[in-house]
């Protein structure tokens, strides 16, 4: 094995999910194609070309019940930043809901936020270790 290419997130609707991840979180769509009977929508952060999220529209009752709850209340991803304060402010200004306030804990600053379905993500800035 060499790398992870995509994480899968179940969504209720492709267009609303694309709009949220693009407009509020800053992701870009890099694949959006139809291969009947499926639609393949892959998004990524512009700075990370080889890793992304595959948005997969729930089609069965079982899948629809899992939208927003795929990880049973645990975070589905950690997103790193080099400027926590800037990213946090940007997300708040974009209307992103933070379920837990920012915390500075030793070697990191972090806060938990949710997507439009309630999937939890953690925004993290790792602190540089001081040299003595």
DSSP file (Angstrom, degrees, kcal/mol; ACC not computed):
  #  RESIDUE AA STRUCTURE BP1 BP2  ACC     N-H-->O    O-->H-N    N-H-->O    O-->H-N    TCO  KAPPA ALPHA  PHI   PSI    X-CA   Y-CA   Z-CA
    1    1 A X              0   0    0      0, 0.0     3,-0.1     0, 0.0     0, 0.0   0.000 360.0 360.0 360.0 145.8    0.0    0.0    0.0
    2    2 A X        -     0   0    0      1,-0.4     2,-0.3     0, 0.0     0, 0.0   0.733 360.0 -23.7-117.0 -39.0    1.2    3.5   -0.8
    3    3 A X        -     0   0    0     47,-0.0     2,-0.5     0, 0.0    -1,-0.4  -0.990  56.0 -99.3-166.9 166.2   -1.5    6.0    0.3
    4    4 A X        -     0   0    0     -2,-0.3     3,-0.1     1,-0.1    48,-0.0  -0.866  30.3-175.9 -95.4 131.8   -5.1    6.8    1.0
    5    5 A X        +     0   0    0     -2,-0.5    47,-1.8     1,-0.3     2,-0.3   0.869  59.7   6.3 -95.8 -44.1   -6.8    8.4   -1.9
    6    6 A X  E     -a   52   0A   0     45,-0.2     2,-0.4    47,-0.1    -1,-0.3  -0.995  49.2-148.8-144.3 145.5  -10.3    9.2   -0.7
    7    7 A X  E     -a   53   0A   0     45,-1.9    47,-3.5    -2,-0.3     2,-0.5  -0.857  31.0-130.8 -99.9 148.8  -12.5    9.2    2.4
    8    8 A X  E     -a   54   0A   0     -2,-0.4     2,-0.5    45,-0.2    47,-0.2  -0.891  22.8-176.0-107.6 130.3  -16.2    8.6    1.7
    9    9 A X  E     -a   55   0A   0     45,-2.2    47,-2.4    -2,-0.5     2,-0.2  -0.988  21.6-134.9-124.5 123.0  -18.9   10.8    3.2
   10   10 A X  E     -a   56   0A   0     -2,-0.5    58,-0.4    45,-0.2     2,-0.3  -0.545  28.3-173.4 -73.1 138.5  -22.5    9.9    2.6
   11   11 A X  E     -a   57   0A   0     45,-2.0    47,-2.8    -2,-0.2     3,-0.2  -0.907  31.6-137.9-131.2 158.4  -24.7   13.0    1.7
   12   12 A X  S    S+     0   0    0     -2,-0.3     2,-0.4     1,-0.3    -1,-0.1   0.819  93.0  12.8 -80.8 -33.8  -28.4   13.6    1.1
   13   13 A X     >  -     0   0    0      1,-0.1     4,-2.0    43,-0.0    -1,-0.3  -0.978  62.1-144.3-150.9 127.8  -27.9   15.7   -2.0
   14   14 A X  H  > S+     0   0    0     -2,-0.4     4,-3.1     1,-0.2     5,-0.2   0.932  99.5  50.0 -59.3 -48.6  -24.9   16.3   -4.2
   15   15 A X  H  > S+     0   0    0      1,-0.2     4,-2.3     2,-0.2    -1,-0.2   0.905 112.8  45.0 -63.7 -43.0  -25.6   20.0   -5.0
   16   16 A X  H  > S+     0   0    0      2,-0.2     4,-2.0     1,-0.2    -1,-0.2   0.876 115.3  48.7 -69.1 -35.0  -26.1   21.0   -1.3
   17   17 A X  H  X S+     0   0    0     -4,-2.0     4,-2.6     2,-0.2     5,-0.3   0.926 111.6  48.8 -68.8 -44.5  -23.0   19.1   -0.2
   18   18 A X  H  X S+     0   0    0     -4,-3.1     4,-2.7    -5,-0.2     5,-0.4   0.940 111.3  50.8 -58.8 -46.9  -20.8   20.5   -3.0
   19   19 A X  H  X>S+     0   0    0     -4,-2.3     4,-2.6    -5,-0.2     5,-0.5   0.905 112.4  46.7 -59.1 -43.3  -22.0   24.0   -2.1
   20   20 A X  I  X>S+     0   0    0     -4,-2.0     4,-2.2     3,-0.2     5,-1.2   0.971 116.3  41.7 -64.0 -54.4  -21.2   23.5    1.6
   21   21 A X  I  <5S+     0   0    0     -4,-2.6     6,-2.7     3,-0.2     5,-0.3   0.859 123.5  39.5 -65.2 -35.0  -17.7   22.0    1.2
   22   22 A X  I  X5S+     0   0    0     -4,-2.7     4,-0.9    -5,-0.3    -2,-0.2   0.960 124.7  33.1 -76.9 -54.3  -16.8   24.5   -1.6
   23   23 A X  I  <5S+     0   0    0     -4,-2.6    -3,-0.2    -5,-0.4    -2,-0.2   0.808 130.4  29.5 -79.9 -31.5  -18.3   27.7   -0.3
   24   24 A X  I  <<S+     0   0    0     -4,-2.2    -3,-0.2    -5,-0.5    70,-0.2   0.802 131.9  28.6 -98.4 -33.9  -17.9   27.3    3.4
   25   25 A X  T  4<S-     0   0    0     -5,-1.2    -3,-0.2    -4,-0.3    -2,-0.1   0.610  99.6-119.0-106.6 -14.2  -14.8   25.1    3.8
   26   26 A X     <  +     0   0    0     -4,-0.9    20,-0.6    -6,-0.3    -4,-0.2   0.651  58.0 147.9  87.9  15.2  -12.8   26.0    0.7
   27   27 A X  E     -B   45   0A   0     -6,-2.7     2,-0.4    18,-0.2    18,-0.2  -0.363  36.3-139.9 -74.7 163.3  -12.7   22.6   -1.0
   28   28 A X  E     -B   44   0A   0     16,-3.1    16,-2.1    -2,-0.1     2,-0.5  -0.955  12.3-122.5-123.2 147.0  -12.6   22.3   -4.8
   29   29 A X  E     +B   43   0A   0     -2,-0.4    14,-0.2    14,-0.2     3,-0.1  -0.764  34.6 165.8 -83.4 125.6  -14.4   19.8   -7.0
   30   30 A X  E     +     0   0A   0     12,-2.4     2,-0.4    -2,-0.5    13,-0.2   0.546  67.7  33.4-118.3 -12.5  -11.9   17.9   -9.1
   31   31 A X  E     +B   42   0A   0     11,-1.5    11,-2.7     2,-0.0    -1,-0.3  -0.969  55.4 155.3-139.1 128.3  -14.1   15.0  -10.3
   32   32 A X  E     +B   41   0A   0     -2,-0.4     2,-0.3     9,-0.2     9,-0.2  -0.731  26.7 146.2-147.7  94.8  -17.8   15.2  -11.1
   33   33 A X  E     -B   40   0A   0      7,-2.2     7,-3.5    -2,-0.2     2,-0.5  -0.951  40.9-132.3-137.9 153.0  -18.8   12.6  -13.6
   34   34 A X  E     +B   39   0A   0     -2,-0.3     5,-0.2     5,-0.2     2,-0.2  -0.875  22.7 168.2-103.6 133.2  -21.8   10.4  -14.4
   35   35 A X  E >   -B   38   0A   0      3,-3.2     3,-2.2    -2,-0.5     4,-0.0  -0.677  57.9 -86.9-140.0  81.5  -21.4    6.7  -15.1
   36   36 A X  T 3  S+     0   0    0      1,-0.4     3,-0.1    -2,-0.2    -2,-0.0   0.089 113.5  17.3 -38.4 130.4  -24.9    5.5  -15.0
   37   37 A X  T 3  S+     0   0    0      0, 0.0    -1,-0.4     0, 0.0     2,-0.3  -0.937 125.2  59.0 -95.3  17.2  -26.4    4.7  -12.6
   38   38 A X  E <   -B   35   0A   0     -3,-2.2    -3,-3.2     2,-0.0     2,-0.4  -0.709  57.2-151.8-110.1 155.2  -23.8    6.5  -10.4
   39   39 A X  E     -B   34   0A   0     -2,-0.3     2,-0.6    -5,-0.2    18,-0.3  -0.989  14.2-152.0-118.4 133.4  -22.4   10.0  -10.1
   40   40 A X  E     +B   33   0A   0     -7,-3.5    -7,-2.2    -2,-0.4     2,-0.5  -0.922  17.0 176.1-111.0 113.1  -18.9   10.4   -8.9
   41   41 A X  E     +BC  32  55A   0     14,-0.8    14,-2.3    -2,-0.6     2,-0.4  -0.964   2.6 178.7-120.2 115.6  -18.1   13.6   -7.0
   42   42 A X  E     -BC  31  54A   0    -11,-2.7   -12,-2.4    -2,-0.5   -11,-1.5  -0.962   3.1-175.1-119.0 132.6  -14.7   14.0   -5.5
   43   43 A X  E     +BC  29  53A   0     10,-2.8    10,-2.7    -2,-0.4     2,-0.3  -0.854   4.7 173.2-122.3 159.1  -13.5   17.1   -3.6
   44   44 A X  E     -B   28   0A   0    -16,-2.1   -16,-3.1    -2,-0.3     2,-0.4  -0.978  40.0 -93.6-155.4 163.7  -10.2   18.1   -2.2
   45   45 A X  E >   -B   27   0A   0      6,-0.5     3,-2.1     3,-0.3     6,-0.2  -0.692  40.0-124.3 -76.9 137.0   -8.4   21.0   -0.6
   46   46 A X  T 3  S+     0   0    0    -20,-0.6     3,-0.1    -2,-0.4    -1,-0.1   0.791 110.1  53.0 -55.7 -28.7   -6.6   23.0   -3.3
   47   47 A X  T 3  S+     0   0    0      1,-0.2     2,-0.5     2,-0.1    -1,-0.3   0.543 104.8  57.9 -84.9  -6.4   -3.2   22.5   -1.5
   48   48 A X    X   +     0   0    0     -3,-2.1     3,-0.7     1,-0.1    -3,-0.3  -0.799  58.8 170.8-128.6  90.8   -3.5   18.8   -1.2
   49   49 A X  T 3  S+     0   0    0     -2,-0.5    -1,-0.1     1,-0.2    -2,-0.1   0.719  72.6  51.1 -75.0 -24.1   -3.9   17.2   -4.7
   50   50 A X  T 3  S+     0   0    0      1,-0.0     2,-0.4     2,-0.0    -1,-0.2   0.444 104.0  56.2-100.5   1.4   -3.5   13.5   -3.8
   51   51 A X    <   +     0   0    0     -3,-0.7    -6,-0.5    -6,-0.2     2,-0.3  -0.993  63.5 139.2-133.2 138.9   -6.1   13.2   -1.0
   52   52 A X  E     -a    6   0A   0    -47,-1.8   -45,-1.9    -2,-0.4     2,-0.4  -0.876  44.9 -91.7-157.8-169.6   -9.8   14.0   -1.0
   53   53 A X  E     -aC   7  43A   0    -10,-2.7   -10,-2.8    -2,-0.3     2,-0.8  -0.969  22.8-145.9-120.9 133.1  -13.3   13.2   -0.1
   54   54 A X  E     -aC   8  42A   0    -47,-3.5   -45,-2.2    -2,-0.4     2,-0.6  -0.890  15.5-149.7 -97.6 110.5  -15.7   11.2   -2.2
   55   55 A X  E     -aC   9  41A   0    -14,-2.3   -14,-0.8    -2,-0.8     2,-0.5  -0.723  17.3-171.6 -80.1 123.5  -19.2   12.6   -1.7
   56   56 A X  E     -a   10   0A   0    -47,-2.4   -45,-2.0    -2,-0.6     2,-0.3  -0.960  19.6-132.3-125.1 114.8  -21.6    9.7   -2.2
   57   57 A X  E     -a   11   0A   0     -2,-0.5   -45,-0.2   -18,-0.3     2,-0.1  -0.483  26.7-119.4 -69.8 125.8  -25.3   10.3   -2.3
   58   58 A X        +     0   0    0    -47,-2.8    -1,-0.1    -2,-0.3     3,-0.0  -0.432  37.9 170.1 -65.2 133.4  -27.2    7.9    0.0
   59   59 A X        +     0   0    0     -2,-0.1     2,-0.2    -3,-0.0    -1,-0.2   0.681  53.3  60.1-118.5 -30.0  -29.7    5.9   -2.0
   60   60 A X  S  > S-     0   0    0      1,-0.1     4,-2.6     0, 0.0     5,-0.2  -0.569  86.0-112.5 -98.2 165.1  -31.0    3.1    0.3
   61   61 A X  H  > S+     0   0    0      1,-0.2     4,-1.9     2,-0.2     5,-0.1   0.899 119.1  53.1 -59.3 -41.0  -32.8    3.5    3.6
   62   62 A X  H  > S+     0   0    0      1,-0.2     4,-0.8     2,-0.2    -1,-0.2   0.925 111.2  45.0 -61.8 -45.7  -29.8    2.1    5.4
   63   63 A X  H >> S+     0   0    0      1,-0.2     3,-1.0     2,-0.2     4,-0.8   0.911 110.1  54.6 -65.2 -42.2  -27.5    4.6    3.8
   64   64 A X  H >< S+     0   0    0     -4,-2.6     3,-0.7     1,-0.3    -1,-0.2   0.857 104.6  54.5 -62.2 -34.5  -29.9    7.5    4.4
   65   65 A X  H 3< S+     0   0    0     -4,-1.9    -1,-0.3     1,-0.2    -2,-0.2   0.740 106.8  53.2 -68.5 -22.1  -30.0    6.7    8.1
   66   66 A X  H X< S+     0   0    0     -3,-1.0     3,-2.7    -4,-0.8     4,-0.4   0.583  76.0 118.4 -90.2 -11.8  -26.2    6.9    8.2
   67   67 A X  T << S+     0   0    0     -4,-0.8   -56,-0.1    -3,-0.7   -10,-0.0  -0.383  91.8   6.2 -58.5 124.6  -25.9   10.4    6.7
   68   68 A X  T 3  S+     0   0    0    -58,-0.4    -1,-0.3    -2,-0.1     5,-0.2   0.373 128.2  66.4  83.2  -4.2  -24.2   12.5    9.4
   69   69 A X    X   +     0   0    0     -3,-2.7     3,-1.5     3,-0.1    -2,-0.2   0.079  53.6 121.3-135.8  24.9  -23.6    9.5   11.6
   70   70 A X  T 3  S+     0   0    0     -4,-0.4    -3,-0.1     1,-0.3    -1,-0.1   0.803  84.0  41.4 -62.3 -29.6  -21.1    7.3    9.7
   71   71 A X  T >  S-     0   0    0      3,-0.2     3,-1.6    -5,-0.1    -1,-0.3   0.168 110.3-117.6-107.9  17.7  -18.6    7.5   12.6
   72   72 A X  T <  S-     0   0    0     -3,-1.5    -2,-0.1     1,-0.3     3,-0.1   0.859  80.4 -40.3  52.8  43.9  -21.1    7.1   15.4
   73   73 A X  T 3  S+     0   0    0      1,-0.3    -1,-0.3    -5,-0.2     2,-0.3   0.445 113.6 115.2  88.4   0.3  -20.4   10.5   17.0
   74   74 A X  S <  S-     0   0    0     -3,-1.6    46,-0.4     1,-0.1    -1,-0.3  -0.690  78.3 -87.6 -97.4 156.3  -16.6   10.4   16.5
   75   75 A X        -     0   0    0     -2,-0.3    46,-0.2     1,-0.1     3,-0.1  -0.311  28.3-155.6 -60.1 143.5  -14.7   12.8   14.2
   76   76 A X  S    S+     0   0    0     44,-3.1     2,-0.3     1,-0.3    45,-0.2   0.633  71.6   3.5 -95.5 -15.2  -14.5   11.7   10.6
   77   77 A X  E     -d  121   0B   0     43,-0.8    45,-1.8     2,-0.0     2,-0.5  -0.984  56.6-136.2-164.2 155.5  -11.4   13.7    9.8
   78   78 A X  E     -d  122   0B   0     -2,-0.3     2,-0.5    43,-0.2    45,-0.2  -0.974  20.5-159.9-114.2 130.2   -8.7   16.0   11.1
   79   79 A X  E     -d  123   0B   0     43,-3.4    45,-2.6    -2,-0.5     2,-0.2  -0.955   9.5-148.0-115.6 122.7   -7.8   19.1    9.0
   80   80 A X  E     -d  124   0B   0     -2,-0.5     2,-0.3    43,-0.2    45,-0.2  -0.605  16.1-178.9 -91.3 148.7   -4.5   20.7    9.7
   81   81 A X        -     0   0    0     43,-2.4    45,-0.4    -2,-0.2     3,-0.2  -0.967  30.9-146.0-139.4 155.9   -3.7   24.4    9.2
   82   82 A X  S    S+     0   0    0     -2,-0.3     2,-0.2     1,-0.2    43,-0.1   0.503 100.2  42.1 -94.5  -7.9   -0.7   26.6    9.7
   83   83 A X     >  +     0   0    0      1,-0.1     4,-2.4     2,-0.0     5,-0.2  -0.687  63.6 174.9-142.1  83.1   -2.8   29.5   10.9
   84   84 A X  H  > S+     0   0    0     -2,-0.2     4,-3.2    -3,-0.2     5,-0.3   0.915  79.5  52.0 -56.8 -49.8   -5.5   28.4   13.3
   85   85 A X  H  > S+     0   0    0      1,-0.2     4,-2.3     2,-0.2    -1,-0.2   0.909 112.4  45.7 -58.3 -45.1   -6.8   31.9   14.1
   86   86 A X  H  > S+     0   0    0      2,-0.2     4,-2.4     1,-0.2    -1,-0.2   0.937 116.6  44.2 -63.6 -48.2   -7.3   32.9   10.5
   87   87 A X  H  X S+     0   0    0     -4,-2.4     4,-2.6     2,-0.2     5,-0.2   0.907 113.5  50.7 -65.5 -42.1   -9.0   29.6    9.5
   88   88 A X  H  X S+     0   0    0     -4,-3.2     4,-2.6    -5,-0.2     5,-0.2   0.943 112.4  46.2 -60.2 -49.2  -11.2   29.6   12.5
   89   89 A X  H  X S+     0   0    0     -4,-2.3     4,-2.7    -5,-0.3    -1,-0.2   0.902 112.4  51.4 -60.6 -42.7  -12.4   33.2   11.9
   90   90 A X  H  X S+     0   0    0     -4,-2.4     4,-1.4     2,-0.2    -1,-0.2   0.920 111.6  46.6 -61.4 -45.3  -12.9   32.4    8.2
   91   91 A X  H  <>S+     0   0    0     -4,-2.6     5,-2.6     2,-0.2     4,-0.2   0.915 112.6  49.4 -65.4 -43.2  -15.0   29.3    9.0
   92   92 A X  H ><5S+     0   0    0     -4,-2.6     3,-1.7     1,-0.2    -2,-0.2   0.932 110.5  50.8 -60.4 -45.4  -17.1   31.2   11.6
   93   93 A X  H 3<5S+     0   0    0     -4,-2.7    -1,-0.2     1,-0.3    -2,-0.2   0.782 106.7  55.8 -63.4 -26.6  -17.6   34.0    9.1
   94   94 A X  T 3<5S-     0   0    0     -4,-1.4    -1,-0.3    -5,-0.2    -2,-0.2   0.417 122.7-106.9 -85.0   1.7  -18.8   31.4    6.6
   95   95 A X  T < 5 +     0   0    0     -3,-1.7     2,-0.3     1,-0.3    -3,-0.2   0.673  61.8 160.2  84.6  17.7  -21.4   30.2    9.0
   96   96 A X      < -     0   0    0     -5,-2.6     2,-0.5   -72,-0.2    -1,-0.3  -0.572  39.5-125.4 -75.1 135.1  -19.7   26.9    9.9
   97   97 A X  E     -E  114   0B   0     17,-0.5    17,-2.4    -2,-0.3     2,-0.6  -0.707  17.0-155.8 -85.7 123.3  -21.0   25.5   13.2
   98   98 A X  E     -E  113   0B   0     -2,-0.5    15,-0.3    15,-0.2     3,-0.1  -0.893   7.3-170.9 -99.3 117.8  -18.4   24.8   15.9
   99   99 A X  E    S+     0   0B   0     13,-0.9     2,-0.4    -2,-0.6    14,-0.2   0.692  78.1  31.3 -82.1 -20.2  -19.6   22.1   18.3
  100  100 A X  E    S-E  112   0B   0     12,-1.5    12,-0.8     3,-0.0    -1,-0.2  -0.999  89.3-118.1-137.7 136.3  -16.7   22.6   20.7
  101  101 A X  E     -     0   0B   0     -2,-0.4    11,-0.2     1,-0.2     9,-0.1  -0.190  46.5 -75.0 -70.6 164.4  -14.8   25.9   21.2
  102  102 A X  E     -     0   0B   0      9,-0.1     2,-0.4     7,-0.1     9,-0.2  -0.278  49.8-166.8 -59.8 142.3  -11.1   26.4   20.4
  103  103 A X  E     -E  110   0B   0      7,-2.7     7,-2.5    -3,-0.1     2,-0.6  -0.990  16.3-153.0-131.6 139.3   -8.7   24.8   22.9
  104  104 A X  E     +E  109   0B   0     -2,-0.4     2,-0.5     5,-0.2     5,-0.2  -0.961  23.2 173.6-111.7 114.7   -5.0   25.3   23.2
  105  105 A X  E >   -E  108   0B   0      3,-2.9     2,-1.0    -2,-0.6     3,-0.7  -0.809  53.3 -77.2-129.5  90.1   -3.5   22.2   24.7
  106  106 A X  T 3  S+     0   0    0     -2,-0.5    -1,-0.0     1,-0.3     3,-0.0  -0.400 123.2  16.9  63.0 -98.4    0.3   22.0   24.9
  107  107 A X  T 3  S+     0   0    0     -2,-1.0    20,-3.3    19,-0.1     2,-0.3   0.288 124.7  41.2 -94.1  10.7    1.4   21.3   21.4
  108  108 A X  E <   -EF 105 126B   0     -3,-0.7    -3,-2.9    18,-0.3     2,-0.4  -0.999  54.9-145.5-155.3 154.6   -1.8   22.2   19.5
  109  109 A X  E     +EF 104 125B   0     16,-2.4    16,-2.8    -2,-0.3     2,-0.3  -0.969  38.9 161.2-112.0 137.2   -4.7   24.5   19.0
  110  110 A X  E     -EF 103 124B   0     -7,-2.5    -7,-2.7    -2,-0.4     2,-0.3  -0.995  23.1-174.8-155.4 159.3   -7.9   22.8   17.9
  111  111 A X  E     - F   0 123B   0     12,-1.6    12,-2.8    -2,-0.3     2,-0.4  -0.978  25.0-124.4-152.9 148.3  -11.7   23.1   17.6
  112  112 A X  E     +EF 100 122B   0    -12,-0.8   -12,-1.5    -2,-0.3   -13,-0.9  -0.811  32.0 173.4 -97.9 132.2  -14.4   20.8   16.5
  113  113 A X  E     -EF  98 121B   0      8,-2.5     8,-3.2    -2,-0.4     2,-0.3  -0.891  19.1-133.6-133.1 167.5  -16.8   21.8   13.7
  114  114 A X  E     -EF  97 120B   0    -17,-2.4   -17,-0.5    -2,-0.3     6,-0.2  -0.890   9.6-131.9-123.2 150.2  -19.6   20.1   11.8
  115  115 A X    >   -     0   0    0      4,-2.1     3,-1.2    -2,-0.3   -18,-0.1  -0.204  52.0 -80.1 -82.4-173.8  -20.6   19.8    8.1
  116  116 A X  T 3  S+     0   0    0      1,-0.3    -1,-0.1     2,-0.1   -99,-0.0   0.639 132.0  46.1 -67.7 -13.3  -24.2   20.4    7.0
  117  117 A X  T 3  S-     0   0    0      2,-0.1    -1,-0.3  -100,-0.0  -100,-0.0   0.473 122.7 -97.9-105.5  -4.8  -25.2   16.9    8.0
  118  118 A X    <   +     0   0    0     -3,-1.2     2,-0.2     1,-0.3    -2,-0.1   0.467  69.1 151.1 100.8   2.7  -23.5   16.8   11.5
  119  119 A X        -     0   0    0      1,-0.1    -4,-2.1   -44,-0.1     2,-0.4  -0.516  43.3-129.3 -65.1 133.6  -20.3   15.0   10.5
  120  120 A X  E     + F   0 114B   0    -46,-0.4   -44,-3.1    -6,-0.2   -43,-0.8  -0.716  28.9 178.1 -95.6 136.6  -17.6   16.2   12.9
  121  121 A X  E     -dF  77 113B   0     -8,-3.2    -8,-2.5    -2,-0.4     2,-0.5  -0.889  20.4-136.9-126.0 158.1  -14.2   17.5   11.8
  122  122 A X  E     -dF  78 112B   0    -45,-1.8   -43,-3.4    -2,-0.3     2,-0.5  -0.983   6.9-152.0-121.4 125.5  -11.3   18.8   13.9
  123  123 A X  E     -dF  79 111B   0    -12,-2.8   -12,-1.6    -2,-0.5     2,-0.4  -0.844  26.7-177.3 -91.2 125.4   -9.4   21.9   12.8
  124  124 A X  E     -dF  80 110B   0    -45,-2.6   -43,-2.4    -2,-0.5     2,-0.5  -0.979  26.2-170.9-134.0 135.9   -5.8   21.7   14.2
  125  125 A X  E     - F   0 109B   0    -16,-2.8   -16,-2.4    -2,-0.4     2,-0.4  -0.986  23.2-143.6-118.5 118.7   -2.7   23.8   14.2
  126  126 A X  E     - F   0 108B   0     -2,-0.5     2,-0.3   -45,-0.4   -18,-0.3  -0.653  18.7-129.3 -78.9 134.3    0.3   21.9   15.6
  127  127 A X        -     0   0    0    -20,-3.3     2,-0.2    -2,-0.4    -1,-0.0  -0.653  20.5-114.2 -86.6 138.1    2.6   24.2   17.6
  128  128 A X        -     0   0    0     -2,-0.3     2,-0.2     1,-0.1    -1,-0.1  -0.468  35.1-113.5 -67.2 138.7    6.3   24.3   16.8
  129  129 A X        -     0   0    0     -2,-0.2     2,-0.2     1,-0.1    -1,-0.1  -0.543  31.5-115.5 -75.1 138.8    8.3   23.0   19.7
  130  130 A X        -     0   0    0     -2,-0.2     2,-0.5     1,-0.0    -1,-0.1  -0.495  21.9-134.8 -75.3 143.2   10.5   25.6   21.4
  131  131 A X              0   0    0     -2,-0.2    -1,-0.0     1,-0.1     0, 0.0  -0.863 360.0 360.0 -99.8 127.5   14.2   25.1   21.1
  132  132 A X              0   0    0     -2,-0.5    -1,-0.1     0, 0.0    -2,-0.0   0.416 360.0 360.0-102.2 360.0   16.1   25.6   24.4
